[in-house]
Amino acid sequence: MMPDLSNGLRRIWPTLILAAIAIALAVDCIKGPMGVRDLIALRQHQTRLETARDKLVAENDALDRRAASLKSDDRQIERLIRRELGYARPDELIYRFSNSAERP
């Protein structure tokens, strides 16, 4: 009876050792650094960065269109100067009204 038991243990030990190593590697892949959890976090970060990049590309395109219109359209430049700097032609009168909420 004893020889059969030790013979069976000799066959099972390598399998148990390999199973323990496989389980340790699986846990390390899931929980450890550079594992599945970090991969998911990196993919979410990549998605946020791509969204921010797309917004910046759209903003850059809008600025390019505005710069092109300012280079080619004199009326656009005149509107911008009037609005931003408050310029007026010599024959124009500018009326400025104060808000009633600003009065004491």
C-alpha positions as CSV (number, residue, x, y, z in Angstrom):
1,M,0.0,0.0,0.0
2,M,2.8,2.4,0.8
3,P,4.6,2.0,-2.4
4,D,1.5,2.8,-4.3
5,L,0.9,6.0,-2.3
6,S,4.5,7.3,-2.8
7,N,4.3,6.4,-6.5
8,G,1.1,8.5,-6.9
9,L,2.6,11.4,-5.0
10,R,5.6,11.3,-7.3
11,R,3.3,11.7,-10.3
12,I,1.1,14.5,-8.7
13,W,3.9,16.8,-7.4
14,P,5.1,18.0,-10.8
15,T,1.5,18.7,-11.8
16,L,0.8,20.6,-8.5
17,I,4.0,22.6,-8.9
18,L,3.2,23.6,-12.5
19,A,-0.4,24.4,-11.5
20,A,0.8,26.7,-8.7
21,I,3.2,28.4,-11.1
22,A,0.4,28.9,-13.6
23,I,-1.9,30.3,-11.0
24,A,0.8,32.7,-9.7
25,L,1.5,33.9,-13.3
26,A,-2.2,34.5,-13.9
27,V,-2.6,36.5,-10.7
28,D,0.5,38.5,-11.6
29,C,-0.9,39.3,-15.1
30,I,-4.2,40.5,-13.6
31,K,-3.1,42.2,-10.4
32,G,0.5,43.1,-11.0
33,P,2.0,46.1,-12.7
34,M,1.7,46.2,-16.4
35,G,-1.3,43.8,-16.1
36,V,-4.8,43.8,-17.5
37,R,-5.9,46.5,-15.0
38,D,-3.2,48.9,-16.2
39,L,-4.0,48.0,-19.9
40,I,-7.6,49.1,-19.3
41,A,-6.5,52.3,-17.6
42,L,-4.1,53.1,-20.5
43,R,-6.8,52.5,-23.1
44,Q,-9.2,54.9,-21.2
45,H,-6.4,57.5,-21.0
46,Q,-5.7,57.0,-24.8
47,T,-9.4,57.6,-25.5
48,R,-9.4,60.8,-23.5
49,L,-6.2,62.0,-25.3
50,E,-7.7,61.2,-28.7
51,T,-10.8,63.2,-27.8
52,A,-8.7,66.2,-26.7
53,R,-6.6,65.9,-29.9
54,D,-9.8,65.9,-32.1
55,K,-11.0,69.1,-30.3
56,L,-7.6,70.8,-30.8
57,V,-7.6,69.7,-34.5
58,A,-11.1,71.2,-35.0
59,E,-10.0,74.4,-33.2
60,N,-6.9,74.6,-35.3
61,D,-9.0,74.2,-38.5
62,A,-11.3,77.0,-37.4
63,L,-8.4,79.3,-36.7
64,D,-6.9,78.5,-40.1
65,R,-10.2,79.4,-41.8
66,R,-10.4,82.6,-39.8
67,A,-6.8,83.5,-40.7
68,A,-7.5,82.8,-44.4
69,S,-10.6,85.0,-44.3
70,L,-8.7,87.8,-42.6
71,K,-6.0,87.6,-45.3
72,S,-8.5,87.8,-48.1
73,D,-11.5,89.8,-46.9
74,D,-11.1,93.5,-46.1
75,R,-14.6,93.8,-44.7
76,Q,-13.8,91.0,-42.2
77,I,-10.7,93.0,-41.1
78,E,-12.8,96.1,-40.8
79,R,-15.5,94.4,-38.7
80,L,-12.7,92.9,-36.4
81,I,-11.1,96.3,-36.0
82,R,-14.4,98.0,-35.1
83,R,-15.4,95.3,-32.7
84,E,-12.1,94.6,-31.0
85,L,-10.6,98.1,-31.0
86,G,-13.7,100.3,-31.1
87,Y,-12.6,102.2,-34.2
88,A,-15.1,104.3,-36.2
89,R,-15.0,106.2,-39.5
90,P,-14.6,110.0,-39.3
91,D,-18.3,110.6,-40.3
92,E,-19.8,108.1,-37.7
93,L,-21.1,108.8,-34.3
94,I,-20.8,106.1,-31.6
95,Y,-23.4,106.0,-28.9
96,R,-22.5,104.2,-25.7
97,F,-25.2,103.3,-23.2
98,S,-24.5,102.4,-19.6
99,N,-26.4,99.5,-18.0
100,S,-29.0,100.5,-15.4
101,A,-27.7,97.7,-13.2
102,E,-24.3,99.5,-12.8
103,R,-25.8,102.7,-11.4
104,P,-25.8,103.0,-7.6
